Amino acid sequence: MKKIDRRSFVTSALTGTALAGLLPLASSPAHAQGNWPSKPIRLVVPYPPGGGTDVVSRLIAEPLSQALGQSVIIDNRGGANGIPGCQFVATAPADGHTILLVLPGQMAVNPALYKDLPYNPVRDFAPIIQLTSFEVALAVNPAVAARNVNELVALAKSKPRGLTLASAGTGSAGHMAAIWFSMKTGVEWLHVPYKGAGPAFTDLIGGQVDLTFATTLSTLPHVRSGKLRALGVTGAKRSAAAPDIPAIAESIPSYEFTQWHGLVAPARTPPEIVARLNAEIGKILQSAQVKEKLASLGSEVRGGTSADFAKTIQADIVRYADVVKVSGMTPD
């Protein structure tokens, strides 16, 4: 596998503003109906239940329903790296009644990974708001003979591709964190992609696979119950949510990896609806209950404007195109 240094990885993230902006999509001349929302809102989650996306979507859905006076129905459409869920929302009516929870995997990794992607992250979606910034945790089945990062590296190097790495899918947050780890250490393992974090954790806990990189949101509950052993977190320092778990950077200098959750709507969704969703969800993110819940699971609220989120997406499109190219990553 080719090497990539951290300077290249970080610098590429800063060049995204050179791309065509996403904002014109959110400023379509279409006009919102005065009685919006007139029916339940469908919140599409492009992963099965049981992972970090499930936690975030449920934290948002109930208070958003109360704020808008309509039910917010979570629609899990997992599989194929989130492509079916994204395609569904990209072709949904742009009336504000269908929104999509996304991660960099859907908005930035998939465009670099698939030549015939059936949606375009710039053309087909209007950014609403960034919800979180989160770390990833490295966890192993307790039967794995490694109690820290250095021991795992030694074990993996002693039997290349002998350890099985579970992920929520090719290009998922955990998979990208694992690729960055491999680039830094030279380890090789057998990647086993699943349709989401839920089924990946089922097999990891059952001992069918050895390790995973997954969001702290979905990992920490299993660690705290004793079903998994956490070896590290991917932030620059230890997480306030789990200060007993070392940062991987303590063993691998300069290793750092964070990602985000966000919401988008179909392109040409009326700008006044996008603005209303941004405002209401921004309030929800500032509630003490949501902040405390996310913080307890190693995630921070973000919020901000639709324009802020558009810039984040733009930067990551360039960032991950670079990572996919240099790593030689291909769809499984």
Residue pairs with C-beta under 8 A, 6 or more apart in sequence:
1 182
1 183
1 186
1 188
1 327
1 328
2 326
2 327
2 328
3 183
3 326
4 183
4 322
4 323
4 326
4 327
6 254
6 256
8 322
8 326
9 180
9 319
9 322
9 323
12 318
12 319
12 321
12 322
12 323
13 315
13 316
13 318
13 319
14 315
15 315
15 318
16 311
16 313
16 314
16 315
16 316
16 317
16 318
16 319
17 311
17 314
17 315
18 318
19 122
19 314
19 317
19 318
20 122
21 310
21 314
22 121
22 122
22 125
22 126
22 127
22 310
22 313
22 314
23 127
23 306
23 307
23 310
25 122
25 123
25 125
25 126
25 127
25 267
25 268
26 126
26 127
26 269
26 271
26 274
26 306
26 310
27 271
28 94
28 126
28 267
28 268
28 269
28 270
28 271
30 94
30 268
30 269
30 270
31 270
31 272
32 96
32 270
32 272
32 273
33 95
36 95
36 96
36 97
36 273
36 276
37 68
37 69
37 70
37 96
37 97
38 70
38 97
39 70
39 97
40 70
40 71
40 72
40 73
40 97
41 64
41 65
41 68
41 70
41 71
41 72
41 73
41 96
41 97
41 98
41 99
42 73
42 75
42 92
42 97
42 98
42 99
43 57
43 60
43 61
43 72
43 73
43 74
43 75
43 99
43 100
43 101
44 75
44 77
44 85
44 88
44 89
44 98
44 99
44 100
44 101
45 53
45 54
45 57
45 74
45 75
45 76
45 77
45 78
45 85
45 101
46 53
46 77
46 78
46 82
46 83
46 84
46 85
46 86
46 100
46 101
46 102
46 106
47 53
47 54
47 76
47 78
47 82
47 85
47 168
47 169
47 195
47 196
47 197
47 198
48 76
48 78
48 79
48 195
48 196
48 198
48 199
49 76
49 196
49 198
50 196
50 197
50 198
50 199
50 201
50 202
50 218
51 168
51 196
51 197
51 198
51 201
51 214
51 215
51 217
51 218
52 134
52 197
52 214
52 215
52 216
52 217
52 218
52 261
52 297
52 299
53 101
53 103
53 196
53 197
53 261
54 74
54 76
54 198
54 218
55 217
55 218
55 297
56 101
56 131
56 132
56 217
56 261
56 294
56 299
57 74
57 101
58 74
59 284
59 290
59 293
59 294
60 72
60 131
60 263
60 281
60 284
60 290
61 72
61 73
61 74
62 72
63 284
63 287
63 290
64 72
64 280
64 281
64 284
65 71
65 72
67 280
67 283
67 284
68 280
77 84
77 85
77 88
78 85
78 195
78 196
79 169
79 195
79 196
80 169
80 195
81 105
81 106
81 109
81 110
81 113
81 169
81 170
81 171
81 172
81 331
82 102
82 103
82 105
82 106
82 110
82 169
83 106
83 110
83 114
83 117
83 118
83 119
85 100
85 106
86 100
86 102
86 106
86 110
86 119
86 124
87 118
87 119
89 98
89 99
89 100
89 125
89 264
89 265
89 266
90 118
90 119
90 120
90 124
90 125
90 266
90 267
91 266
92 98
92 266
93 266
94 126
94 265
94 266
94 267
94 268
94 269
94 270
95 269
95 270
95 273
96 265
96 269
96 270
96 273
96 274
96 277
98 265
98 266
99 128
99 263
99 264
99 265
99 277
100 125
100 263
100 264
100 265
101 131
101 261
101 262
101 263
102 125
102 261
102 262
102 263
102 264
103 172
103 173
103 259
103 260
103 261
103 262
104 173
104 176
104 259
104 260
104 316
104 320
105 169
105 171
105 172
105 173
105 175
105 176
106 121
107 121
107 125
107 262
107 264
107 313
107 316
107 317
108 121
108 313
108 316
108 317
108 319
108 320
108 321
109 171
109 176
109 320
109 324
110 117
110 121
110 171
111 117
111 120
111 121
111 317
111 321
112 317
112 320
112 321
112 323
112 324
112 325
113 170
113 171
113 324
113 329
113 330
113 331
114 331
119 125
121 313
121 317
122 317
123 267
124 266
124 267
125 264
125 265
125 266
125 267
126 264
126 265
126 266
126 267
126 268
126 269
126 274
126 306
127 262
127 264
127 306
127 309
127 310
127 313
128 262
128 263
128 264
128 265
128 274
128 277
128 278
128 281
128 306
128 309
129 262
129 263
129 277
129 278
129 281
129 282
129 285
129 303
129 304
129 305
129 306
129 309
130 260
130 261
130 262
130 302
130 303
130 304
130 308
130 309
130 312
131 260
131 261
131 262
131 263
131 281
131 285
131 301
131 302
131 303
132 260
132 261
132 294
132 299
132 300
132 301
132 302
133 258
133 259
133 260
133 299
133 300
133 302
134 173
134 215
134 216
134 217
134 258
134 259
134 260
134 261
134 298
134 299
134 300
135 215
135 216
135 233
135 234
135 235
135 239
135 257
135 258
135 298
135 299
136 173
136 174
136 177
136 213
136 214
136 215
136 216
136 233
136 234
136 257
136 258
136 259
137 213
137 214
137 215
137 216
137 219
137 220
137 223
137 230
137 232
137 233
137 234
137 242
137 245
137 298
138 149
138 152
138 177
138 181
138 211
138 212
138 213
138 230
138 231
138 232
138 233
138 234
138 248
139 204
139 211
139 212
139 213
139 214
139 219
139 222
139 223
139 228
139 229
139 230
139 231
140 146
140 152
140 210
140 211
140 212
140 228
140 229
140 231
141 204
141 205
141 207
141 209
141 210
141 211
141 228
141 229
142 226
142 227
142 228
142 229
143 207
144 152
144 155
144 163
144 210
144 211
144 229
145 151
145 155
146 152
146 154
146 155
146 231
147 229
147 231
148 231
148 232
148 246
148 251
149 231
149 232
149 246
149 248
149 250
149 251
149 252
150 251
152 211
152 231
153 185
153 187
153 251
155 163
156 162
156 163
156 185
156 187
156 188
156 189
157 186
157 187
160 187
160 188
161 188
161 189
161 190
162 189
162 190
163 189
163 190
163 210
163 211
164 189
164 190
164 192
164 208
164 209
164 210
164 211
165 178
165 189
165 190
165 191
165 192
165 209
165 210
165 211
165 212
165 213
166 192
166 194
166 200
166 201
166 203
166 204
166 209
166 210
166 211
166 212
167 174
167 175
167 178
167 191
167 192
167 193
167 194
167 200
167 212
167 213
167 214
168 174
168 175
168 193
168 194
168 195
168 196
168 197
168 200
168 214
169 175
169 193
169 194
169 195
169 196
170 191
170 193
170 329
170 331
170 332
171 324
171 329
172 193
172 197
173 213
173 214
173 215
173 259
174 197
174 212
174 213
174 214
174 215
175 191
175 193
175 213
176 257
176 259
176 320
176 323
177 213
177 234
177 257
178 189
178 191
178 213
179 323
179 327
179 329
180 255
180 257
180 323
181 187
181 213
181 248
181 252
181 255
182 188
182 189
182 327
183 327
184 252
184 254
184 255
185 252
189 210
189 211
191 332
192 200
192 203
192 209
193 332
194 200
194 203
197 214
197 215
197 218
200 209
200 212
200 214
201 212
201 214
201 218
201 222
201 228
203 209
204 210
204 211
204 212
204 228
205 222
205 227
205 228
212 219
213 234
215 259
215 298
215 299
216 233
216 239
216 241
216 242
216 297
216 298
216 299
217 294
217 297
217 298
217 299
219 228
219 230
220 230
220 241
220 242
220 297
220 298
221 297
222 228
223 229
223 230
223 242
223 245
230 242
230 245
231 245
231 246
231 248
232 245
232 246
232 247
232 248
232 250
232 251
233 239
233 242
233 245
233 246
233 247
233 248
233 298
234 247
234 248
234 255
234 256
234 257
234 258
235 247
235 249
235 256
235 258
236 247
236 249
236 256
237 247
237 249
238 245
238 246
238 247
239 245
239 247
239 298
240 295
240 298
241 295
241 296
241 297
241 298
242 298
248 255
249 255
249 256
260 302
260 312
262 309
262 312
262 313
263 277
263 281
265 273
265 274
265 277
274 306
275 306
278 305
278 306
281 303
282 303
282 304
284 290
285 291
285 301
285 302
285 303
286 301
286 303
290 301
291 301
294 300
294 301
323 329
